[in-house]
Amino acid sequence: MNNRTLESLYDEIVPKVGHETFMAALNQVDSLITELTELTITSNEWAEANSYPAVENYPQYQRAREIGKDILQLAGFKGMQTAVGSVRKRLHGKCLDESRLILMEYGWNGIGGWQS
């Protein structure tokens, strides 16, 4: 298990890219995860009201894919995996179960090697 902390990543990366660039990327990823959490919640509400059609038919599908591509560009494949974990934790914090992750699990199919 990799026990690297944000501090150790900061110490490694900031000399290469600068503090502002690092913090901007970190803030952007956090903002994308927040948006993805809200999309996940609204997509499940919409799916329930519309008899659970294929994920590609969800109104949130295109934006979820855009976010997946953005996270891939900013943080790589591991960043995408981490984003899913972060959304999962935020859903648990709202007392929602992780079955709501279908938007990412299937919506990100093919992005950076993501497989549903």
C-alpha positions in Angstrom: 0.0 0.0 0.0 1.3 3.4 -0.9 1.3 5.7 2.1 2.1 8.9 0.3 0.5 12.0 1.8 -0.7 15.1 0.0 2.2 16.8 1.7 4.8 14.4 0.1 3.1 14.8 -3.3 3.3 18.6 -2.8 7.0 18.4 -1.9 7.6 16.3 -5.0 5.5 18.1 -7.6 5.6 21.8 -6.6 9.3 22.2 -7.5 8.4 21.0 -11.0 5.2 22.9 -11.7 5.0 25.6 -9.0 2.6 26.2 -6.1 -0.1 28.0 -8.0 -0.3 25.3 -10.7 -0.5 22.5 -8.1 -3.1 24.3 -6.0 -5.2 25.2 -9.1 -5.2 21.6 -10.3 -6.1 20.4 -6.8 -8.9 22.9 -6.5 -10.2 22.0 -10.0 -10.3 18.3 -9.2 -12.2 19.0 -6.0 -14.7 21.1 -7.8 -15.2 18.4 -10.5 -15.7 15.8 -7.7 -18.3 18.1 -6.1 -20.1 18.5 -9.4 -19.9 14.8 -10.1 -21.4 14.0 -6.7 -24.4 16.3 -7.5 -24.7 14.8 -11.0 -24.7 11.3 -9.5 -27.5 12.2 -7.1 -29.7 13.9 -9.7 -29.0 11.2 -12.3 -30.3 8.6 -9.9 -33.4 10.6 -9.1 -34.0 11.1 -12.9 -33.4 7.4 -13.6 -35.8 6.3 -10.9 -38.5 8.6 -12.3 -37.9 7.3 -15.9 -37.7 3.5 -15.3 -33.9 3.3 -15.4 -33.1 3.6 -19.1 -29.6 2.9 -20.5 -27.0 5.2 -18.9 -26.3 6.9 -22.3 -29.9 8.3 -22.2 -29.4 10.1 -18.9 -29.4 13.9 -19.3 -26.3 13.9 -17.0 -24.4 11.4 -19.2 -22.5 13.8 -21.4 -21.4 16.1 -18.5 -20.3 13.1 -16.5 -18.1 11.9 -19.4 -16.6 15.4 -19.8 -15.7 15.4 -16.1 -14.1 12.0 -16.4 -12.0 13.3 -19.3 -11.1 16.4 -17.3 -10.0 14.3 -14.3 -8.0 12.0 -16.5 -6.2 15.0 -17.9 -5.6 16.5 -14.5 -4.9 13.5 -12.4 -4.6 10.4 -14.6 -6.4 7.1 -14.3 -5.6 6.8 -10.6 -7.2 10.2 -10.2 -10.3 8.8 -11.8 -10.3 5.9 -9.4 -9.8 8.3 -6.5 -12.6 10.5 -7.7 -15.0 7.5 -7.6 -13.9 6.8 -4.0 -14.4 10.5 -3.1 -17.9 10.5 -4.6 -18.6 7.2 -2.8 -17.6 8.8 0.5 -19.6 11.9 -0.1 -22.7 9.8 -0.9 -22.2 7.9 2.3 -22.0 11.2 4.1 -25.5 12.0 2.7 -26.7 8.5 3.7 -26.9 7.4 0.0 -25.7 4.0 -1.1 -23.0 3.4 -3.7 -25.4 1.8 -6.2 -25.8 5.3 -7.4 -22.3 5.2 -9.0 -23.7 3.8 -12.2 -23.2 7.1 -14.0 -19.4 6.9 -13.5 -19.1 3.1 -13.7 -20.8 2.9 -17.1 -20.6 6.5 -18.2 -16.8 6.6 -18.1 -16.5 3.4 -20.2 -13.6 3.9 -22.6 -12.1 7.0 -21.0 -8.4 6.4 -20.3 -8.9 2.6 -20.3 -11.9 2.8 -17.9 -14.0 -0.4 -18.3 -17.5 -0.9 -17.0 
